[in-house]
Structures are given as structure tokens and as C-alpha cells.
Amino acid sequence: MQQSTLVTLKTNLAQIERLRPVGRVMSTDGHTIELAGLENQARLGDRLRLLRSDGSILMGDVLRLTSSGVTMLPDLPPHQVALENRVTLCGQVRIAPHRAWLGRVLDPYGKPLDDGPPLSGTVSVALDNQPPSAACRKPMGRRLRTGFHLFNTMLPITRGQRVGIFAGSGVGKSMLLADLVRSMEADVVVLALVGERGREINDFTQNVLSKSGGERSVLIAASADSSPTARMRCPLTAMRVAEFFRDKGQHVLLFVDSITRFAEAHREVAVSAGEFPSLRGFPPSTPTQITHLAERAGPGCHGSGDITAVFSVLVAGSDLNEPVADMLRGVLDGHFILDRSLADQGHFPAVN
């Protein structure tokens, strides 16, 4: 434990920058904040740290860049922000995955949400990453034991497969995911809970992970009251952690609950940046974001492990043709559709 703490301390010290660019608040419309002085150093997606007039800190992201200034999307409403407040450029979001993350609950920035100490590896990586080359990827492997006769026989899930669970609200989607976490075979389990209520995150930690060998699991959570950028980064962080263990030759089981909330968070950010919502309320960049995330899962290259991914999709009004469900169906290897009429009869899982 002492050695791990020492490694974490050295890593954190190495990441401290001696100098950081500083800008000033020029204007705000109550949603975004216009800055001056950072236009030559800031990059899209960089983190910003604003010191408000009352001494409190407001974090945010670089949303737009122009020759005359930078637009900041704050994590919280910009109350108590005044003209000429100082804003520090914090740089790109990076995480440093480590085996010590197993059994922990973290936020999308790699900070602990449980009572444990902060931990990080020796190498920090960006959240975005390219999928393995299509030419070097292995074929999907053998079928996996899931704990359900239905998925062991008629609807098998194989190693490296990407499947979606499509369901309306209250049909048993989260319960099915929890049972799969407990019983599916894998070396490592990585979970992303996107936009869930805080009570549900705590319940999942206490009643699912603790009873299913939580020492093999990493939980990345962004609650419903988190900023849209945090909710958007939650599956990206989980995918990056899964890739870390995959590159070490392990079989990783990745759960994302849900892709719908990831798409909704992306919509909030994209519309704030000026993108026009054209796909029944979603901006044109949404399919690209979903496809890129899904393509990062699957079989790895020869010599590495695999990521078996289970994505849940919350279909509004049980409409399977709604935009997010339609986008995801085209990039997955299998689909499980939960039927509300079966759920109302107490049939579990409610797969028709």
C-alpha cells in the first residue's frame, strides 16, 4: 500500500505545471462565459478553472474558439461570476488507470467517489482513443456463461461481442444489467452509470458489486445532477479503463447504462456550441459519437484481450425507431428487446 501511495504521489507531482495561462471574464449570458487572453493557448475540450468574486471555484470546458476569445461552458450555473474574474487554463482531461482501481468507485475524471484514497498509475492517457485496426482484429470468441438459460442457449453472448438491451423505463433493464454483472464470466468488469440518481449509484455499489466480487470491478459514475460534460465523459472514461485492461491481455466486460443519456449529454454540449438539432432533436454529430464509442469495444488485436460490451438503450415511449436506438442498432452485433407487457406479468427477463 505504501508503494502504491508513493507511485501516486510521484505521478501527481510530475503532472503539476509550473506555469498556467490565465485569462479574464469578458461577458456571460447566464449559460456560457466569454473569456479573453486564452485564445492562443486553449484547445477545444480543455478544462478551465474560474475564481469567482466570492472566492469559490467554478470549473468548466472550452466550448468554442475564435480569434477574439474563448467560450467556456461551466459545470454549474455561472452565479456570482463577475467581469474580470480570473480563469486558469488546466489543459486536457487525462486519467492514469491502474490495477488498484479495481474495487473502486470513481468519477469521469478519475477522482474517487468512495471513501478510499486517490490512486493513479504511472502513465496518464487521454479519454479519446482510436479503435483497433480492422485488419488486425481477432474474430469473436466462444460463448460466455451468463447465468441465464435464455442467453446461454437461444440468445448467446460471445467473447468480444457488442450487444444492446433496448427497453422503456421500468421494464427491468437495470435489474438485468445487475444480474449480468454478478454472473457473467470475465477477468475485469467496468461499469459506466450515466445520469443515474445518486441513490441508485449507492445501491448498485452496496448491493450489486459487494455481493458479486467487487474486487474485479471498476465503477465510473456521473449522477443525474452532474454537468453534461461529465455525463458525456463517463462512458469515455469507462471505455479507456476497459482498453487499459484489454491491452494487458485480459477479457473485459463493459457495461454502459445508458447510451441514451450519453447522447442526451452530447446534445446539450453540441447545441450550446451552436450545432443545429436536426435528427429529431439530436445534432448531426451524435451518430459519429455513438459509432466511435461502440467501435472501440469488441475483439482486440492478436496478443491482446477483448472487450465484451453491453449497452443499454432507454427507448422513449417504447419506440424502437427513436433516434438513439436507431443509431446504435446499426453498429451492434446483437439486440435484446424487453417487452413491457411481459414485464407487467412479472416475466423476467422480459425478452419476447
C-alpha positions in Angstrom: 0.0 0.0 0.0 2.9 2.4 0.8 4.5 1.7 -2.6 1.2 2.4 -4.4 0.8 5.6 -2.5 4.3 6.7 -3.3 3.7 6.0 -7.0 0.5 8.0 -6.9 2.3 10.9 -5.2 5.2 10.9 -7.8 2.7 10.8 -10.7 0.7 13.7 -9.3 3.8 15.8 -8.7 5.0 15.1 -12.2 1.7 16.4 -13.6 1.9 19.8 -11.8 2.6 22.5 -14.3 4.9 25.4 -13.2 3.1 28.0 -15.3 -0.5 28.1 -16.5 -2.1 30.6 -18.8 -4.6 33.0 -17.2 -7.5 34.8 -18.8 -10.3 37.1 -17.8 -14.1 37.0 -17.9 -15.4 39.4 -20.6 -19.1 38.6 -20.6 -21.7 35.9 -19.8 -25.3 35.2 -20.9 -26.2 33.1 -17.9 -25.3 29.9 -19.7 -21.9 30.3 -21.2 -19.0 32.6 -20.4 -16.8 34.6 -22.8 -13.1 34.9 -21.9 -10.2 36.9 -23.2 -6.5 36.2 -23.0 -6.6 32.4 -23.6 -7.3 32.3 -27.4 -3.7 31.4 -28.3 -3.2 28.7 -25.7 -6.7 27.0 -25.2 -7.8 23.9 -27.2 -11.3 22.5 -27.6 -12.2 20.3 -24.6 -9.6 21.8 -22.3 -10.6 22.3 -18.7 -10.9 25.8 -17.2 -10.8 27.0 -13.5 -12.7 30.2 -12.8 -12.1 32.1 -9.5 -15.4 33.8 -8.6 -15.7 37.0 -6.7 -16.7 35.3 -3.5 -13.6 33.1 -3.6 -15.3 29.9 -4.8 -14.1 27.9 -7.8 -16.2 27.2 -10.9 -14.9 24.5 -13.3 -15.8 24.3 -17.0 -14.7 23.4 -20.5 -13.5 25.2 -23.6 -16.6 25.1 -25.9 -15.7 27.5 -28.7 -12.6 29.2 -30.0 -12.4 32.4 -32.0 -9.6 34.9 -32.9 -11.0 37.2 -30.3 -11.7 34.9 -27.4 -12.8 31.6 -25.8 -16.3 30.4 -24.8 -16.5 28.5 -21.6 -19.3 26.0 -20.7 -19.4 25.9 -16.9 -20.2 22.8 -15.0 -22.7 24.7 -12.8 -24.8 27.9 -13.5 -22.5 30.9 -13.5 -23.8 32.5 -10.4 -21.5 35.1 -8.7 -19.4 35.4 -11.8 -18.2 39.0 -12.4 -16.3 40.7 -15.2 -12.5 40.4 -15.0 -12.7 37.3 -12.8 -9.5 35.2 -13.3 -9.7 32.0 -15.4 -6.9 29.5 -15.4 -6.3 27.0 -18.3 -6.0 23.5 -16.8 -5.4 21.6 -20.0 -6.7 18.3 -21.4 -8.6 15.8 -19.3 -6.4 12.8 -18.7 -6.6 9.7 -16.5 -4.0 7.3 -15.2 -5.6 3.8 -14.9 -4.1 1.3 -12.6 -4.9 -2.2 -11.2 -5.5 -0.5 -7.9 -8.7 0.9 -9.4 -10.3 -2.5 -9.1 -13.0 -2.4 -6.5 -13.3 1.4 -6.6 -16.0 3.9 -7.5 -14.7 6.9 -9.5 -16.0 9.9 -11.3 -15.3 10.5 -15.0 -12.1 12.4 -14.1 -10.6 9.5 -12.2 -11.3 11.0 -8.7 -12.7 8.6 -6.0 -16.3 8.8 -5.1 -15.9 6.2 -2.3 -14.1 6.5 0.9 -10.8 5.2 -0.4 -7.6 7.2 -1.1 -6.9 8.7 -4.6 -5.0 6.3 -6.8 -3.5 6.6 -10.2 -1.0 4.8 -12.4 2.3 6.0 -13.8 1.1 6.8 -17.3 -1.7 9.3 -18.0 -3.8 8.9 -21.1 -6.4 11.0 -22.9 -10.0 9.8 -22.8 -10.3 9.6 -26.6 -8.6 6.7 -28.4 -8.8 5.0 -31.8 -10.4 1.6 -32.2 -8.1 -1.4 -33.0 -7.3 -1.7 -36.7 -10.0 -3.7 -38.5 -7.3 -5.7 -40.3 -5.6 -6.9 -37.1 -8.7 -7.7 -35.0 -9.4 -11.3 -33.9 -12.8 -12.9 -34.6 -15.3 -13.1 -31.8 -14.6 -15.9 -29.3 -16.6 -18.6 -27.6 -20.0 -18.1 -25.9 -19.9 -16.8 -22.4 -21.7 -18.2 -19.3 -24.2 -15.5 -18.3 -26.3 -17.1 -15.5 -29.4 -17.1 -17.7 -30.5 -20.1 -19.7 -32.0 -17.8 -22.4 -28.6 -16.1 -23.0 -26.7 -19.4 -22.7 -28.8 -21.0 -25.4 -31.1 -19.1 -27.8 -29.5 -15.7 -27.5 -25.8 -16.3 -26.8 -23.3 -13.6 -25.9 -19.8 -14.4 -27.1 -16.4 -13.1 -26.1 -15.8 -9.7 -27.9 -19.5 -9.2 -28.9 -21.3 -5.9 -28.6 -24.9 -6.2 -27.7 -27.7 -3.7 -26.8 -30.5 -4.0 -24.3 -33.4 -1.9 -25.6 -36.2 -1.1 -23.1 -38.5 1.6 -21.9 -38.5 2.9 -18.4 -39.5 0.4 -15.6 -39.2 -2.7 -17.8 -36.3 -4.3 -15.8 -33.3 -3.1 -17.8 -31.2 -2.1 -14.8 -32.1 -5.2 -12.9 -31.0 -7.4 -15.9 -27.7 -5.5 -16.1 -27.1 -6.0 -12.3 -27.7 -9.8 -12.7 -25.3 -9.9 -15.7 -22.7 -8.1 -13.7 -23.0 -10.7 -10.9 -22.9 -13.8 -13.1 -21.1 -13.2 -16.4 -17.6 -14.6 -16.7 -14.8 -12.0 -17.3 -11.4 -11.1 -15.8 -12.4 -7.5 -15.2 -15.8 -5.7 -15.2 -16.0 -2.0 -16.0 -19.3 -0.2 -15.5 -20.4 3.3 -16.5 -23.5 4.6 -14.8 -24.5 7.7 -16.8 -27.0 10.2 -15.4 -28.3 7.8 -12.7 -29.8 9.0 -9.4 -27.3 9.2 -6.5 -29.4 6.7 -4.5 -29.2 4.2 -7.4 -25.4 4.6 -7.7 -25.0 3.9 -3.9 -27.5 1.0 -4.1 -25.6 -0.5 -7.1 -22.3 -0.3 -5.2 -23.6 -1.7 -1.9 -26.0 -4.4 -3.2 -24.6 -5.5 -6.6 -20.8 -5.1 -6.6 -20.3 -6.0 -2.9 -22.1 -9.3 -3.5 -20.6 -10.2 -6.8 -16.9 -10.0 -6.2 -16.5 -6.2 -6.4 -12.7 -6.6 -6.4 -12.8 -7.4 -10.1 -14.9 -4.3 -10.9 -14.4 -0.6 -11.7 -17.4 1.7 -11.4 -17.4 5.0 -13.2 -20.4 7.1 -12.2 -21.8 10.5 -13.2 -25.0 11.3 -11.3 -28.1 12.9 -12.8 -27.1 16.3 -11.4 -23.6 16.2 -12.9 -22.7 18.6 -15.7 -23.4 17.5 -19.3 -19.7 17.3 -20.0 -19.2 14.9 -17.0 -22.1 12.7 -18.2 -20.7 12.7 -21.7 -17.2 11.8 -20.4 -18.5 9.0 -18.2 -18.7 6.2 -20.9 -15.5 7.5 -22.5 -13.6 7.1 -19.2 -15.1 3.6 -18.7 -14.0 2.7 -22.2 -10.5 4.0 -21.6 -10.2 1.9 -18.4 -11.5 -1.2 -20.3 -8.9 -0.6 -23.0 -6.2 -0.4 -20.3 -7.0 -3.9 -19.1 -7.6 -5.2 -22.6 -4.1 -4.2 -23.6 -2.8 -6.3 -20.7 -4.4 -9.4 -22.3 -7.5 -9.6 -20.1 -11.1 -10.2 -21.0 -13.1 -7.1 -20.0 -16.8 -6.9 -19.6 -18.0 -3.4 -20.2 -21.5 -2.2 -19.2 -22.8 1.3 -20.2 -26.1 2.3 -18.6 -27.2 4.1 -20.7 -26.2 5.2 -24.1 -29.3 7.3 -24.3 -28.2 9.6 -21.5 -24.7 9.8 -23.1 -26.4 11.0 -26.3 -28.5 13.5 -24.4 -25.5 14.9 -22.7 -23.7 15.2 -26.0 -26.7 17.0 -27.4 -26.6 19.6 -24.6 -22.9 20.3 -25.3 -23.3 20.3 -29.1 -26.3 22.7 -29.1 -24.5 25.0 -26.7 -21.6 25.1 -29.2 -24.0 26.2 -31.9 -24.8 22.9 -33.6 -28.3 22.7 -35.0 -30.5 19.8 -33.7 -31.8 18.1 -36.9 -32.2 14.4 -36.1 -35.5 14.6 -34.1 -33.8 16.9 -31.6 -30.2 15.4 -31.8 -27.4 17.2 -33.7 -25.8 15.6 -36.7 -22.6 14.7 -34.8 -24.5 12.3 -32.4 -24.2 9.2 -34.7 -20.5 9.7 -35.0 -20.1 9.9 -31.3 -22.1 6.7 -30.7 -20.4 4.8 -33.5 -16.9 5.7 -32.4 -17.6 4.7 -28.8 -19.1 1.3 -29.9 -16.3 0.6 -32.3 -13.7 0.9 -29.5 -15.2 -2.2 -27.9 -15.0 -5.7 -29.4 -12.2 -8.2 -30.1 -8.7 -6.8 -29.7 -5.7 -7.4 -31.9 -3.7 -10.6 -31.7 -1.8 -10.7 -28.4 -4.3 -8.5 -26.5 -7.5 -9.2 -24.8 -11.1 -8.4 -25.7 -13.9 -6.1 -24.6 -17.3 -7.6 -24.5 -19.7 -4.6 -24.3 -23.3 -4.4 -23.2 -25.0 -1.1 -23.9 -28.4 -0.3 -22.5 -30.8 2.0 -24.5 -33.7 3.8 -22.9 -36.2 4.0 -25.7 -38.7 6.8 -25.1 -42.3 5.6 -25.1 -41.0 2.1 -26.1 -40.5 3.5 -29.6 -37.7 1.3 -31.1 -37.4 3.7 -34.0 -36.4 6.7 -31.9 -33.1 8.2 -32.9 -30.6 6.8 -30.4 -31.9 3.2 -30.7 -31.8 3.5 -34.5 -28.3 4.8 -34.5 -27.0 2.1 -32.2 -28.7 -0.9 -33.9 -26.6 -0.4 -36.9 -23.2 -0.8 -35.1 -24.0 -3.6 -32.6 -23.7 -7.4 -33.1 -26.9 -8.3 -31.2 -30.0 -6.8 -29.7 -32.2 -7.8 -26.7 -35.6 -6.1 -26.6 -37.5 -6.0 -23.4 -41.3 -6.2 -23.7 -43.4 -4.1 -21.3 -46.3 -6.5 -21.5 -44.1 -9.3 -20.3 -42.7 -7.2 -17.5 -46.2 -6.3 -16.3 -46.9 -10.0 -16.0 -43.8 -10.5 -13.8 -41.8 -12.2 -16.5 -38.0 -11.7 -16.0 -36.1 -11.0 -18.1 -38.9 -9.6 -20.2 -37.4 -10.7 -23.5 -40.1 -11.6 -26.0 
